Amino acid sequence: MDKETSAADTAAQSITTDAVFGAPCWVSLMARDLEAAQAFYGAVLGWKFRKGPLGDDFSVASRDGVPVAGISSLATALQVAVAWTPYFAVADADVTAARIRERSGTIAVGPIALASGRGVLAADRDGATFGIWEGRLYVGWDVWHKEAPAWLRLRTRSAFDAAIFYGEVLEWACERPGGCEVGYEDDEVVLRSGGHVVARLSSGALEAAVDPTIRPRWQVYFPVPDVEFCVQAALDSGGSLVLREVTALGVPEATLRDPDGGLFTVTRGNPRR
């Protein structure tokens, strides 16, 4: 373990989910082969890896010594598709899991106790997979950090309906200190934590679509300095380019698929500003 990562882990012990409840607090890839996934994402995103606290099937990716994401090799064992999953901070995993069930969501795993907290893997009413986390956070995934390692967009059937579901489950727009604010801009629901945009919810996904890119899902964006470098590195490493586009603000983005089918998007710089 390098000194930078050790220092980040130590600092993270003082940051807990009850301080930033409702906000995205981690992203994780459920892969089939841990070493192959590490090789791909190391080449494409420049990540370095170390063994995670949950055993040999898990690793933590970091960039410049800052934890970015988790990768596990449990997709085959759990018989699930390879996919990136966002996790949201909650004060009480049991209470939040009950809210998910009460609102016709699905609990796949948990709540289960892990090394530094408790987690749940779930799906919303339209089938988009997400997780909740109660416990300590990695530095970089807190409300005070302006350059979060990733940000999110929910592709869903109805952004308004989804905002009601997640708002009730994760206590968005409540009056307790530390909660998230919800707004509506450019036909999207916008989620802010500490004044920073951390997620957007967009309408138009189709539940029965054959194409996984237009089915309801949480899309994970990673800011990078050079989108074209990442595209070429992905192609050279056995991945594929799904979509290349430029945002209304002139920011280049590319949605990529890793060799096992995991979808993610790279975007130049920080797209939240």
N, C-alpha and C positions, 0 to 999 in steps of 0.2 A: 504494500500500500504506500503510495507516495505521500509526501508531507502535505501537499495542497489538499488532496482528497481527505486525509486524516483530519486536517484542520476544519474542513467543511463539515465532515460528519460530527465533529465535536460541537461546532456552532449550532448544528441542526437540532441538537438535543433540547435547546431552549425554545424552539419554535414548534408549536403544536397546532393541530387542526382546529381547536376551539377558538383560536385567535383569528383565523381566516376562513371560517366555515362557509361552505357553499362554493368556494373558488376551486378551480382546477389545481391539483397539488402534485400530480405525477402522471406520466404516460408510460405504458409498458407494452412490449411486443410479445405475443404468444407465438413462438416459433416452433419449428420441428427439430432443428439441429442448432444447438447453441454456438458451436464453433463456426459453422457456415454463416450464421446470421451475424456474428461478430466480424467475420472477415468482410462481409458485404458492407455493413454499415460503417466499419472502420475505413474502408476504401472510399465510400461515397461521402460520408459526413465528417471524417477525420476523428472519430471517437476513439477513446482508449477504454479498456475494460478491466474490471477487477471482479473477483468473486463476490457475489451478493451475500447478505446475511442469512438467506433462506436455504443455502445448500448448493450442491454442485450443479443443479439444474437452473440456476439463476446467476445473472451477472448485472453489474451496474455500469452503464456507459457514462463517460465524463468527457467534457471538452474544456481545455484550459484549466483542469483541476476541479471543475464544477460539475456535480452530478446532473445529468440530462434526462436519462431514461433508464428503464429496466428491460431486460430481455430474459425470457425463460424458454425452456425447450419442452413445454408441456402440451403443445397443441395436439400431438399424436395421442398421448396418454389420456387426455380429456376429450378426445374426438371432437375438436372444435377447429374452425377455420383459422388460418394464420391471419392475425389482425392486430393493429395498434388499438389500445384501449386507454381512454383517459380516466383518471381517478379524481374524485372531488372530496374536499375536506369536509368532515362532519364532526360534531361534538360527541355524538353517541351513535355507534354503528347499529345497535339493536333498534333504537327508535327510528332511525332512517330506513332500515330494512323493512320495518313494519309499514312505514308510509308508502314505500314502493309497492308492496303487496296490496295495500288498501286502494291504491290508484291503478290497479290492473297491470302493474309492471311485473317482471319476473326476477326471482332470485335464483341464480345458477350455483353460486358457491358462497358459503358464509352465513353470518359473520364467523370468521376464523381468527384465532389469535396468532400473530406472527412476531417477529423479533422486536419490533419497535411500535407495535400497535395492533389494530384489528381491521380486517378488510372484508369487502363484499364484492362479488362480481354479479352484475345485474343487467337487465335489458329494459328499455322503456316500452310504452304501449305499442310503438311502431316497430320494435325489434332492434333498435340501435343499442349496442352494448356499451356499458360504462361501469365504472367501479366507484366505491366510496371507501374512504380511509379515515380511521380515527387513530390519532397518535402523533408521533414526531414527524417533522418534515425535513426534507433536504433544503439547504440554503439555495436560493434561486427560485424556489416555488412558494414564495410568501408575498404578502400584499405590498411589502416595502420595496421589492426588487423591481426595477424598471425594465430590465432586459431578461424576461423569463425565458427559459430554454425552449419553450414551445408555446403555441397558442392553438385554439380549437375553433372549428366550425361544425355545427350540427346540421347535416343534410336531412331534413325531415319532411313529412307530409304537410304539416301546418306548423309554422314557427310559433304562431299564437297559442295553439293547443299545447305544443311542447313546452313553451314557457310556463304555462299554468302547471303542467305536470312537474317539471323540474323545480319551479318556484315553490310549490307545496312540499316537495320531497326534500329539497336542499335549503329551504328557508331563504330564498332570494327575496330581496326587497322587503325584508322585515326591519324592525326598528332596533334590533340588538347591535351593539358596536361590533365591527369586524365583518359584517355581512356584505353581500354583493348588491350592487345597484343594477336595475334593469331599465333599458330605454328602447326606443324604436327609431331606427335610422335607415334610410335607403331600402325600405321593404325588408329589413332584417331586425330581429331582436338582438340587442347588444348587451352583453354582460360586462360589468366593470367591477373590479376589486381594488380598493384604495385609489380610485380615480383612473385606473388603467384598464383598457379593454383586454379582457382575457378570453372571451369567446363570443361567437356570433351564431345565431340560429336562423337558418334559411329554409323557406318553403320550397316544395316542388318535387321531393323525392317520391319514388313509387315503390310501394311495399313488395309488389310481385314482380319487379323488374328482373330480367335475367342478368343484366349488366350490374355488377356489384357497385360500380361507381355512382349509380343513381338510386340505389336502395337506401333506406334510412341508415345513417351511420354517423359516427363522430369522426371528422376528418382532422388529422393531426398535421400541423404545419411546423417545420423547423426553419428558423432563420439561418441563412448561409451567406457568405460574402460573394459567392460566384455560383449562380444557378446552372450555367452551362457546364461548368466543371463537374458538378454533381450529376447532371444528366449523362455526360460521357462516361463518368466513373461507374454509374449504375449499369449502362449498356455493356461496358467492358467486364463487369462483374457478374453478368448473367441476368440482370434485371431488365425492365422495359419501361419505355416512356408511354404514359397513358394520355397525358394532356399537357400541352405547353400553352401558356396564356400570359397576357399582360393586364394588370388591374387598371381600373379607371384612373388611378394615380400614377400609372406608368411603371409599376413594380413588376418585374418578371417573376413568374412562378412556374413550377413544373410538378405535376403529379406523377409519381413513379410507383412501380410495382417491383418488390424484391423477388428473388427467384422462387420463393414459396408462395407468392401471391399477396403478401402484405402491402397495403396501399399507404402512401404517405406523400406529403407535399413539401417541397423546398421553396422558399421565398427569399428574395434578396433583402437583407437587413431585417429590421423589426417592423412587421406589417401592422402592428397595433396602433402606430402613431398616426 
